Amino acid sequence: MYLISSHTMLQKAQREGYAVPAFNVHNLETVQAITETAAQLGSPVILAGTAGTWRYAGVDYLVAICQQAARRYDLPLALHLDHHEVLEDIHLKVKAGVRSVMIDASHLPFERNVETVAGVVRLCHRYGVSVEAELGTLGGQEDERVVAENACVFTDPLLAQAFVRRTGIDSLAVAIGSAHGLYRGEPRLDFPRLAQIRAQVSVPLVLHGASGIPAEMVKQAIAHGICKVNVATELKIAFADAVKAFFTAHPQANDPREYMEPGKQALKRVVEEKIRICGSEGKL
């Protein structure tokens, strides 16, 4: 297999009532752990990287690693640009082989958001690349962007309808109470708002900031129309905690082939849990 757009897999998820998990990757080990688990469970997955991850890993390295994972496990993988903002940067990565893009202009006024997203859609659709965009503003931190809780803006269902129609996007990321990073209190999702958005737009809906949201709440969001669930922070914490524990038990260790393995196994457990919550097992 090879790297594909997320359009077909999200349309299938929408028809059949489950969600495709999108896991943020950072290096060889995270790609290995996610794709090995997805192959074992027969689950479609999206491998996502923020602009900071692409700078860290290198565009050519990350594309090559993910292409090889798709071939090794015969998986239809979508390698996804998460929270990208610069058209020229998106174009460069599309030409390198990426087929799924999120353009995040949600911090801009509505008309500028529409204009920016529509331009990315025109570019990406020429290459057969799917485009996700966000309407509303999530709290928390994603790379260098920090949004305070009092600066969050929930998605307006009627504006969502106009946004989708005028931009031509393939999927819509909604702001309904989730946040990037760790939650300070109990997460609360606005399900009536989500239902209203679902009634106004036909494209698949995306839930960002799913780390730390209880399983039953995620399942309820999927029942209300969420077709893609983004997970990042829980993966990083699980990986890091396992590596720290290994060094605590083996303070003289220095071989990455040894200390990375507990991190991979911990990450696999989180990936398996999220796949089961999303209901995507056996949906290839």
Phi and psi restraints in degrees (value plus and minus 20) as a CYANA .aco file:
   2 TYR   PHI    -163.8  -123.8
   2 TYR   PSI    -199.4  -159.4
   3 LEU   PHI     -97.9   -57.9
   3 LEU   PSI     112.7   152.7
   4 ILE   PHI    -145.0  -105.0
   4 ILE   PSI     150.9   190.9
   5 SER   PHI     -95.9   -55.9
   5 SER   PSI     143.1   183.1
   6 SER   PHI    -108.1   -68.1
   6 SER   PSI     -22.3    17.7
   7 HIS   PHI     -79.7   -39.7
   7 HIS   PSI     -73.5   -33.5
   8 THR   PHI     -85.5   -45.5
   8 THR   PSI     -62.6   -22.6
   9 MET   PHI     -87.0   -47.0
   9 MET   PSI     -54.4   -14.4
  10 LEU   PHI     -95.0   -55.0
  10 LEU   PSI     -55.2   -15.2
  11 GLN   PHI     -82.9   -42.9
  11 GLN   PSI     -61.1   -21.1
  12 LYS   PHI     -83.7   -43.7
  12 LYS   PSI     -63.7   -23.7
  13 ALA   PHI     -81.0   -41.0
  13 ALA   PSI     -60.2   -20.2
  14 GLN   PHI     -84.2   -44.2
  14 GLN   PSI     -62.9   -22.9
  15 ARG   PHI     -85.2   -45.2
  15 ARG   PSI     -56.7   -16.7
  16 GLU   PHI    -121.4   -81.4
  16 GLU   PSI     -21.6    18.4
  17 GLY   PHI      59.7    99.7
  17 GLY   PSI      12.3    52.3
  18 TYR   PHI    -149.0  -109.0
  18 TYR   PSI    -195.8  -155.8
  19 ALA   PHI    -148.0  -108.0
  19 ALA   PSI     128.3   168.3
  20 VAL   PHI    -110.5   -70.5
  20 VAL   PSI     103.6   143.6
  21 PRO   PHI     -95.4   -55.4
  21 PRO   PSI     116.8   156.8
  22 ALA   PHI    -132.6   -92.6
  22 ALA   PSI      94.3   134.3
  23 PHE   PHI    -126.7   -86.7
  23 PHE   PSI     110.8   150.8
  24 ASN   PHI     -96.0   -56.0
  24 ASN   PSI     112.8   152.8
  25 VAL   PHI    -133.8   -93.8
  25 VAL   PSI     140.8   180.8
  26 HIS   PHI    -158.2  -118.2
  26 HIS   PSI     -42.0    -2.0
  27 ASN   PHI    -181.4  -141.4
  27 ASN   PSI    -196.0  -156.0
  28 LEU   PHI     -77.0   -37.0
  28 LEU   PSI     -65.4   -25.4
  29 GLU   PHI     -83.8   -43.8
  29 GLU   PSI     -60.7   -20.7
  30 THR   PHI     -89.3   -49.3
  30 THR   PSI     -58.0   -18.0
  31 VAL   PHI     -83.2   -43.2
  31 VAL   PSI     -65.0   -25.0
  32 GLN   PHI     -78.9   -38.9
  32 GLN   PSI     -69.6   -29.6
  33 ALA   PHI     -83.0   -43.0
  33 ALA   PSI     -61.9   -21.9
  34 ILE   PHI     -90.2   -50.2
  34 ILE   PSI     -67.3   -27.3
  35 THR   PHI     -91.3   -51.3
  35 THR   PSI     -55.8   -15.8
  36 GLU   PHI     -81.0   -41.0
  36 GLU   PSI     -64.1   -24.1
  37 THR   PHI     -87.9   -47.9
  37 THR   PSI     -62.7   -22.7
  38 ALA   PHI     -81.3   -41.3
  38 ALA   PSI     -61.4   -21.4
  39 ALA   PHI     -84.6   -44.6
  39 ALA   PSI     -62.2   -22.2
  40 GLN   PHI     -81.6   -41.6
  40 GLN   PSI     -56.2   -16.2
  41 LEU   PHI    -116.1   -76.1
  41 LEU   PSI     -22.0    18.0
  42 GLY   PHI      42.8    82.8
  42 GLY   PSI      20.1    60.1
  43 SER   PHI    -130.0   -90.0
  43 SER   PSI     116.3   156.3
  44 PRO   PHI     -87.4   -47.4
  44 PRO   PSI     124.9   164.9
  45 VAL   PHI    -162.5  -122.5
  45 VAL   PSI     136.6   176.6
  46 ILE   PHI    -135.6   -95.6
  46 ILE   PSI     109.5   149.5
  47 LEU   PHI    -119.4   -79.4
  47 LEU   PSI      98.4   138.4
  48 ALA   PHI    -134.2   -94.2
  48 ALA   PSI     126.7   166.7
  49 GLY   PHI    -161.0  -121.0
  49 GLY   PSI     109.2   149.2
  50 THR   PHI     -92.7   -52.7
  50 THR   PSI     151.2   191.2
  51 ALA   PHI     -78.2   -38.2
  51 ALA   PSI     -57.0   -17.0
  52 GLY   PHI     -84.4   -44.4
  52 GLY   PSI     -57.8   -17.8
  53 THR   PHI     -85.4   -45.4
  53 THR   PSI     -62.5   -22.5
  54 TRP   PHI     -84.6   -44.6
  54 TRP   PSI     -56.5   -16.5
  55 ARG   PHI     -85.4   -45.4
  55 ARG   PSI     -60.1   -20.1
  56 TYR   PHI     -88.6   -48.6
  56 TYR   PSI     -68.7   -28.7
  57 ALA   PHI    -104.2   -64.2
  57 ALA   PSI     -49.5    -9.5
  58 GLY   PHI      72.5   112.5
  58 GLY   PSI     110.6   150.6
  59 VAL   PHI     -79.6   -39.6
  59 VAL   PSI     -68.8   -28.8
  60 ASP   PHI     -85.1   -45.1
  60 ASP   PSI     -61.4   -21.4
  61 TYR   PHI     -81.2   -41.2
  61 TYR   PSI     -69.8   -29.8
  62 LEU   PHI     -86.8   -46.8
  62 LEU   PSI     -61.7   -21.7
  63 VAL   PHI     -81.9   -41.9
  63 VAL   PSI     -65.2   -25.2
  64 ALA   PHI     -84.1   -44.1
  64 ALA   PSI     -62.6   -22.6
  65 ILE   PHI     -82.6   -42.6
  65 ILE   PSI     -64.2   -24.2
  66 CYS   PHI     -91.1   -51.1
  66 CYS   PSI     -56.4   -16.4
  67 GLN   PHI     -81.3   -41.3
  67 GLN   PSI     -62.0   -22.0
  68 GLN   PHI     -86.8   -46.8
  68 GLN   PSI     -57.6   -17.6
  69 ALA   PHI     -83.2   -43.2
  69 ALA   PSI     -60.7   -20.7
  70 ALA   PHI     -82.1   -42.1
  70 ALA   PSI     -61.0   -21.0
  71 ARG   PHI     -90.5   -50.5
  71 ARG   PSI     -63.6   -23.6
  72 ARG   PHI     -81.2   -41.2
  72 ARG   PSI     -62.6   -22.6
  73 TYR   PHI    -123.0   -83.0
  73 TYR   PSI     -13.0    27.0
  74 ASP   PHI      31.7    71.7
  74 ASP   PSI      26.5    66.5
  75 LEU   PHI    -127.5   -87.5
  75 LEU   PSI     116.4   156.4
  76 PRO   PHI     -99.8   -59.8
  76 PRO   PSI      71.3   111.3
  77 LEU   PHI    -113.1   -73.1
  77 LEU   PSI     118.9   158.9
  78 ALA   PHI    -125.0   -85.0
  78 ALA   PSI      98.0   138.0
  79 LEU   PHI    -115.0   -75.0
  79 LEU   PSI     101.8   141.8
  80 HIS   PHI    -140.1  -100.1
  80 HIS   PSI     116.3   156.3
  81 LEU   PHI    -105.7   -65.7
  81 LEU   PSI      93.6   133.6
  82 ASP   PHI    -116.8   -76.8
  82 ASP   PSI     107.6   147.6
  83 HIS   PHI      32.3    72.3
  83 HIS   PSI      33.4    73.4
  84 HIS   PHI    -114.7   -74.7
  84 HIS   PSI     131.9   171.9
  85 GLU   PHI    -150.2  -110.2
  85 GLU   PSI     -36.1     3.9
  86 VAL   PHI    -130.7   -90.7
  86 VAL   PSI     101.9   141.9
  87 LEU   PHI     -78.2   -38.2
  87 LEU   PSI     -64.3   -24.3
  88 GLU   PHI     -83.9   -43.9
  88 GLU   PSI     -57.2   -17.2
  89 ASP   PHI     -86.2   -46.2
  89 ASP   PSI     -63.0   -23.0
  90 ILE   PHI     -81.6   -41.6
  90 ILE   PSI     -63.9   -23.9
  91 HIS   PHI     -79.9   -39.9
  91 HIS   PSI     -63.7   -23.7
  92 LEU   PHI     -79.9   -39.9
  92 LEU   PSI     -62.5   -22.5
  93 LYS   PHI     -96.1   -56.1
  93 LYS   PSI     -52.0   -12.0
  94 VAL   PHI     -83.3   -43.3
  94 VAL   PSI     -64.0   -24.0
  95 LYS   PHI     -85.5   -45.5
  95 LYS   PSI     -43.0    -3.0
  96 ALA   PHI    -101.5   -61.5
  96 ALA   PSI     -29.4    10.6
  97 GLY   PHI     105.9   145.9
  97 GLY   PSI     -24.4    15.6
  98 VAL   PHI     -91.4   -51.4
  98 VAL   PSI     118.5   158.5
  99 ARG   PHI    -145.6  -105.6
  99 ARG   PSI      -4.6    35.4
 100 SER   PHI    -166.9  -126.9
 100 SER   PSI     107.1   147.1
 101 VAL   PHI    -153.8  -113.8
 101 VAL   PSI     117.2   157.2
 102 MET   PHI    -132.4   -92.4
 102 MET   PSI      96.8   136.8
 103 ILE   PHI    -114.8   -74.8
 103 ILE   PSI     102.5   142.5
 104 ASP   PHI    -129.7   -89.7
 104 ASP   PSI      78.6   118.6
 105 ALA   PHI    -135.9   -95.9
 105 ALA   PSI       4.7    44.7
 106 SER   PHI     -86.8   -46.8
 106 SER   PSI     -39.9     0.1
 107 HIS   PHI     -99.7   -59.7
 107 HIS   PSI     -28.1    11.9
 108 LEU   PHI    -109.9   -69.9
 108 LEU   PSI     139.7   179.7
 109 PRO   PHI     -76.5   -36.5
 109 PRO   PSI     136.0   176.0
 110 PHE   PHI     -72.1   -32.1
 110 PHE   PSI     -69.1   -29.1
 111 GLU   PHI     -84.5   -44.5
 111 GLU   PSI     -58.1   -18.1
 112 ARG   PHI     -92.0   -52.0
 112 ARG   PSI     -53.7   -13.7
 113 ASN   PHI     -79.8   -39.8
 113 ASN   PSI     -69.3   -29.3
 114 VAL   PHI     -78.3   -38.3
 114 VAL   PSI     -68.2   -28.2
 115 GLU   PHI     -81.7   -41.7
 115 GLU   PSI     -65.1   -25.1
 116 THR   PHI     -84.7   -44.7
 116 THR   PSI     -66.6   -26.6
 117 VAL   PHI     -85.8   -45.8
 117 VAL   PSI     -62.7   -22.7
 118 ALA   PHI     -80.2   -40.2
 118 ALA   PSI     -56.6   -16.6
 119 GLY   PHI     -85.6   -45.6
 119 GLY   PSI     -59.6   -19.6
 120 VAL   PHI     -87.4   -47.4
 120 VAL   PSI     -59.7   -19.7
 121 VAL   PHI     -81.0   -41.0
 121 VAL   PSI     -64.2   -24.2
 122 ARG   PHI     -79.4   -39.4
 122 ARG   PSI     -63.0   -23.0
 123 LEU   PHI     -85.9   -45.9
 123 LEU   PSI     -71.7   -31.7
 124 CYS   PHI     -89.7   -49.7
 124 CYS   PSI     -57.1   -17.1
 125 HIS   PHI     -87.0   -47.0
 125 HIS   PSI     -42.1    -2.1
 126 ARG   PHI     -85.2   -45.2
 126 ARG   PSI     -47.9    -7.9
 127 TYR   PHI    -120.0   -80.0
 127 TYR   PSI     -14.9    25.1
 128 GLY   PHI      52.5    92.5
 128 GLY   PSI       8.8    48.8
 129 VAL   PHI    -120.1   -80.1
 129 VAL   PSI     112.1   152.1
 130 SER   PHI     -99.7   -59.7
 130 SER   PSI     129.6   169.6
 131 VAL   PHI    -147.9  -107.9
 131 VAL   PSI     109.5   149.5
 132 GLU   PHI    -131.6   -91.6
 132 GLU   PSI     123.2   163.2
 133 ALA   PHI    -159.8  -119.8
 133 ALA   PSI     145.3   185.3
 134 GLU   PHI    -139.0   -99.0
 134 GLU   PSI     117.6   157.6
 135 LEU   PHI    -142.7  -102.7
 135 LEU   PSI     103.9   143.9
 136 GLY   PHI      82.0   122.0
 136 GLY   PSI     153.9   193.9
 137 THR   PHI    -153.3  -113.3
 137 THR   PSI     102.7   142.7
 138 LEU   PHI    -104.1   -64.1
 138 LEU   PSI     129.1   169.1
 139 GLY   PHI    -102.5   -62.5
 139 GLY   PSI     154.9   194.9
 140 GLY   PHI      77.2   117.2
 140 GLY   PSI    -183.2  -143.2
 141 GLN   PHI    -146.2  -106.2
 141 GLN   PSI     112.0   152.0
 142 GLU   PHI    -150.4  -110.4
 142 GLU   PSI      91.1   131.1
 143 ASP   PHI      35.6    75.6
 143 ASP   PSI    -145.4  -105.4
 144 GLU   PHI    -107.9   -67.9
 144 GLU   PSI     -31.1     8.9
 145 ARG   PHI    -103.7   -63.7
 145 ARG   PSI     103.3   143.3
 146 VAL   PHI    -138.8   -98.8
 146 VAL   PSI     108.2   148.2
 147 VAL   PHI    -139.5   -99.5
 147 VAL   PSI      97.8   137.8
 148 ALA   PHI     -87.1   -47.1
 148 ALA   PSI     135.4   175.4
 149 GLU   PHI     -78.3   -38.3
 149 GLU   PSI     -58.5   -18.5
 150 ASN   PHI     -97.3   -57.3
 150 ASN   PSI     -21.6    18.4
 151 ALA   PHI    -123.6   -83.6
 151 ALA   PSI     -17.4    22.6
 152 CYS   PHI     -88.6   -48.6
 152 CYS   PSI     123.4   163.4
 153 VAL   PHI    -149.3  -109.3
 153 VAL   PSI      98.9   138.9
 154 PHE   PHI     -94.8   -54.8
 154 PHE   PSI     132.6   172.6
 155 THR   PHI     -88.3   -48.3
 155 THR   PSI     109.2   149.2
 156 ASP   PHI    -105.3   -65.3
 156 ASP   PSI     100.0   140.0
 157 PRO   PHI     -76.6   -36.6
 157 PRO   PSI     -60.8   -20.8
 158 LEU   PHI     -92.1   -52.1
 158 LEU   PSI     -58.4   -18.4
 159 LEU   PHI     -85.3   -45.3
 159 LEU   PSI     -53.1   -13.1
 160 ALA   PHI     -80.2   -40.2
 160 ALA   PSI     -61.5   -21.5
 161 GLN   PHI     -80.3   -40.3
 161 GLN   PSI     -67.8   -27.8
 162 ALA   PHI     -86.2   -46.2
 162 ALA   PSI     -58.2   -18.2
 163 PHE   PHI     -82.2   -42.2
 163 PHE   PSI     -68.1   -28.1
 164 VAL   PHI     -84.2   -44.2
 164 VAL   PSI     -64.4   -24.4
 165 ARG   PHI     -84.2   -44.2
 165 ARG   PSI     -62.3   -22.3
 166 ARG   PHI    -101.0   -61.0
 166 ARG   PSI     -44.4    -4.4
 167 THR   PHI    -114.9   -74.9
 167 THR   PSI     -50.9   -10.9
 168 GLY   PHI      57.3    97.3
 168 GLY   PSI       2.1    42.1
 169 ILE   PHI     -86.1   -46.1
 169 ILE   PSI     139.0   179.0
 170 ASP   PHI    -113.0   -73.0
 170 ASP   PSI     -43.8    -3.8
 171 SER   PHI    -172.8  -132.8
 171 SER   PSI     133.9   173.9
 172 LEU   PHI    -142.9  -102.9
 172 LEU   PSI     102.4   142.4
 173 ALA   PHI    -104.8   -64.8
 173 ALA   PSI     106.7   146.7
 174 VAL   PHI    -129.6   -89.6
 174 VAL   PSI     129.3   169.3
 175 ALA   PHI    -125.1   -85.1
 175 ALA   PSI      86.0   126.0
 176 ILE   PHI    -150.8  -110.8
 176 ILE   PSI      -3.4    36.6
 177 GLY   PHI     102.7   142.7
 177 GLY   PSI     -29.5    10.5
 178 SER   PHI     -97.6   -57.6
 178 SER   PSI     148.4   188.4
 179 ALA   PHI    -169.5  -129.5
 179 ALA   PSI     134.0   174.0
 180 HIS   PHI     -98.1   -58.1
 180 HIS   PSI     123.1   163.1
 181 GLY   PHI      66.6   106.6
 181 GLY   PSI    -176.1  -136.1
 182 LEU   PHI    -109.5   -69.5
 182 LEU   PSI     125.5   165.5
 183 TYR   PHI    -106.3   -66.3
 183 TYR   PSI     116.8   156.8
 184 ARG   PHI    -101.3   -61.3
 184 ARG   PSI     -48.2    -8.2
 185 GLY   PHI    -150.7  -110.7
 185 GLY   PSI    -184.5  -144.5
 186 GLU   PHI     -92.2   -52.2
 186 GLU   PSI     106.0   146.0
 187 PRO   PHI     -82.9   -42.9
 187 PRO   PSI     123.6   163.6
 188 ARG   PHI    -154.0  -114.0
 188 ARG   PSI     100.0   140.0
 189 LEU   PHI    -124.5   -84.5
 189 LEU   PSI     120.2   160.2
 190 ASP   PHI    -108.4   -68.4
 190 ASP   PSI      66.3   106.3
 191 PHE   PHI     -88.5   -48.5
 191 PHE   PSI     -57.6   -17.6
 192 PRO   PHI     -78.6   -38.6
 192 PRO   PSI     -59.6   -19.6
 193 ARG   PHI     -84.8   -44.8
 193 ARG   PSI     -62.8   -22.8
 194 LEU   PHI     -80.0   -40.0
 194 LEU   PSI     -62.6   -22.6
 195 ALA   PHI     -82.5   -42.5
 195 ALA   PSI     -58.8   -18.8
 196 GLN   PHI     -86.1   -46.1
 196 GLN   PSI     -60.9   -20.9
 197 ILE   PHI     -82.8   -42.8
 197 ILE   PSI     -65.6   -25.6
 198 ARG   PHI     -77.4   -37.4
 198 ARG   PSI     -57.3   -17.3
 199 ALA   PHI     -91.2   -51.2
 199 ALA   PSI     -41.2    -1.2
 200 GLN   PHI    -116.3   -76.3
 200 GLN   PSI     -43.8    -3.8
 201 VAL   PHI    -147.4  -107.4
 201 VAL   PSI     133.2   173.2
 202 SER   PHI    -124.2   -84.2
 202 SER   PSI     -33.5     6.5
 203 VAL   PHI     -96.6   -56.6
 203 VAL   PSI     137.3   177.3
 204 PRO   PHI     -78.4   -38.4
 204 PRO   PSI     124.2   164.2
 205 LEU   PHI    -124.9   -84.9
 205 LEU   PSI     127.6   167.6
 206 VAL   PHI    -142.0  -102.0
 206 VAL   PSI     116.0   156.0
 207 LEU   PHI    -128.2   -88.2
 207 LEU   PSI      91.0   131.0
 208 HIS   PHI    -107.7   -67.7
 208 HIS   PSI     140.1   180.1
 209 GLY   PHI      49.3    89.3
 209 GLY   PSI      20.4    60.4
 210 ALA   PHI    -103.1   -63.1
 210 ALA   PSI     -30.2     9.8
 211 SER   PHI     -81.8   -41.8
 211 SER   PSI     104.4   144.4
 212 GLY   PHI      71.9   111.9
 212 GLY   PSI     -26.8    13.2
 213 ILE   PHI    -100.7   -60.7
 213 ILE   PSI     109.3   149.3
 214 PRO   PHI     -75.7   -35.7
 214 PRO   PSI     128.4   168.4
 215 ALA   PHI     -76.6   -36.6
 215 ALA   PSI     -64.3   -24.3
 216 GLU   PHI     -85.3   -45.3
 216 GLU   PSI     -51.1   -11.1
 217 MET   PHI     -90.6   -50.6
 217 MET   PSI     -59.4   -19.4
 218 VAL   PHI     -83.6   -43.6
 218 VAL   PSI     -64.2   -24.2
 219 LYS   PHI     -81.7   -41.7
 219 LYS   PSI     -57.0   -17.0
 220 GLN   PHI     -86.2   -46.2
 220 GLN   PSI     -58.7   -18.7
 221 ALA   PHI     -83.3   -43.3
 221 ALA   PSI     -60.3   -20.3
 222 ILE   PHI     -83.9   -43.9
 222 ILE   PSI     -61.1   -21.1
 223 ALA   PHI     -82.6   -42.6
 223 ALA   PSI     -45.2    -5.2
 224 HIS   PHI    -112.8   -72.8
 224 HIS   PSI     -15.0    25.0
 225 GLY   PHI      99.9   139.9
 225 GLY   PSI     -21.0    19.0
 226 ILE   PHI     -90.8   -50.8
 226 ILE   PSI     110.5   150.5
 227 CYS   PHI    -136.5   -96.5
 227 CYS   PSI     -28.9    11.1
 228 LYS   PHI    -161.8  -121.8
 228 LYS   PSI     110.4   150.4
 229 VAL   PHI    -142.2  -102.2
 229 VAL   PSI      99.6   139.6
 230 ASN   PHI    -111.7   -71.7
 230 ASN   PSI     110.7   150.7
 231 VAL   PHI    -151.4  -111.4
 231 VAL   PSI     106.2   146.2
 232 ALA   PHI    -156.2  -116.2
 232 ALA   PSI     -80.2   -40.2
 233 THR   PHI     -80.9   -40.9
 233 THR   PSI     -62.3   -22.3
 234 GLU   PHI     -80.4   -40.4
 234 GLU   PSI     -54.6   -14.6
 235 LEU   PHI     -86.1   -46.1
 235 LEU   PSI     -65.3   -25.3
 236 LYS   PHI     -83.7   -43.7
 236 LYS   PSI     -62.2   -22.2
 237 ILE   PHI     -84.5   -44.5
 237 ILE   PSI     -66.2   -26.2
 238 ALA   PHI     -80.6   -40.6
 238 ALA   PSI     -65.6   -25.6
 239 PHE   PHI     -83.0   -43.0
 239 PHE   PSI     -69.3   -29.3
 240 ALA   PHI     -85.0   -45.0
 240 ALA   PSI     -62.6   -22.6
 241 ASP   PHI     -82.9   -42.9
 241 ASP   PSI     -58.1   -18.1
 242 ALA   PHI     -88.9   -48.9
 242 ALA   PSI     -59.4   -19.4
 243 VAL   PHI     -87.8   -47.8
 243 VAL   PSI     -60.6   -20.6
 244 LYS   PHI     -81.3   -41.3
 244 LYS   PSI     -62.6   -22.6
 245 ALA   PHI     -83.6   -43.6
 245 ALA   PSI     -57.5   -17.5
 246 PHE   PHI     -82.4   -42.4
 246 PHE   PSI     -63.0   -23.0
 247 PHE   PHI     -90.1   -50.1
 247 PHE   PSI     -51.5   -11.5
 248 THR   PHI     -82.6   -42.6
 248 THR   PSI     -61.7   -21.7
 249 ALA   PHI     -99.0   -59.0
 249 ALA   PSI     -46.3    -6.3
 250 HIS   PHI    -152.8  -112.8
 250 HIS   PSI      52.8    92.8
 251 PRO   PHI     -83.6   -43.6
 251 PRO   PSI     -38.9     1.1
 252 GLN   PHI    -113.5   -73.5
 252 GLN   PSI     -19.5    20.5
 253 ALA   PHI     -83.7   -43.7
 253 ALA   PSI     124.5   164.5
 254 ASN   PHI    -166.1  -126.1
 254 ASN   PSI     -14.2    25.8
 255 ASP   PHI    -120.5   -80.5
 255 ASP   PSI      92.3   132.3
 256 PRO   PHI     -81.2   -41.2
 256 PRO   PSI     -43.8    -3.8
 257 ARG   PHI     -86.7   -46.7
 257 ARG   PSI     -40.8    -0.8
 258 GLU   PHI    -115.1   -75.1
 258 GLU   PSI     -68.7   -28.7
 259 TYR   PHI     -99.9   -59.9
 259 TYR   PSI     -37.0     3.0
 260 MET   PHI     -97.4   -57.4
 260 MET   PSI     -47.7    -7.7
 261 GLU   PHI     -81.4   -41.4
 261 GLU   PSI     -65.0   -25.0
 262 PRO   PHI     -80.0   -40.0
 262 PRO   PSI     -55.6   -15.6
 263 GLY   PHI     -83.1   -43.1
 263 GLY   PSI     -63.9   -23.9
 264 LYS   PHI     -81.8   -41.8
 264 LYS   PSI     -62.6   -22.6
 265 GLN   PHI     -86.6   -46.6
 265 GLN   PSI     -59.0   -19.0
 266 ALA   PHI     -86.0   -46.0
 266 ALA   PSI     -60.4   -20.4
 267 LEU   PHI     -85.2   -45.2
 267 LEU   PSI     -59.1   -19.1
 268 LYS   PHI     -78.9   -38.9
 268 LYS   PSI     -59.3   -19.3
 269 ARG   PHI     -84.8   -44.8
 269 ARG   PSI     -59.9   -19.9
 270 VAL   PHI     -86.5   -46.5
 270 VAL   PSI     -63.2   -23.2
 271 VAL   PHI     -80.4   -40.4
 271 VAL   PSI     -65.1   -25.1
 272 GLU   PHI     -80.2   -40.2
 272 GLU   PSI     -64.2   -24.2
 273 GLU   PHI     -80.0   -40.0
 273 GLU   PSI     -64.8   -24.8
 274 LYS   PHI     -88.8   -48.8
 274 LYS   PSI     -57.3   -17.3
 275 ILE   PHI     -80.5   -40.5
 275 ILE   PSI     -63.0   -23.0
 276 ARG   PHI     -87.9   -47.9
 276 ARG   PSI     -59.2   -19.2
 277 ILE   PHI     -83.5   -43.5
 277 ILE   PSI     -61.1   -21.1
 278 CYS   PHI     -91.7   -51.7
 278 CYS   PSI     -36.7     3.3
 279 GLY   PHI      54.1    94.1
 279 GLY   PSI       2.9    42.9
 280 SER   PHI    -115.7   -75.7
 280 SER   PSI     -21.7    18.3
 281 GLU   PHI     -80.7   -40.7
 281 GLU   PSI     113.0   153.0
 282 GLY   PHI      52.8    92.8
 282 GLY   PSI      -3.4    36.6
 283 LYS   PHI    -123.0   -83.0
 283 LYS   PSI      -5.0    35.0
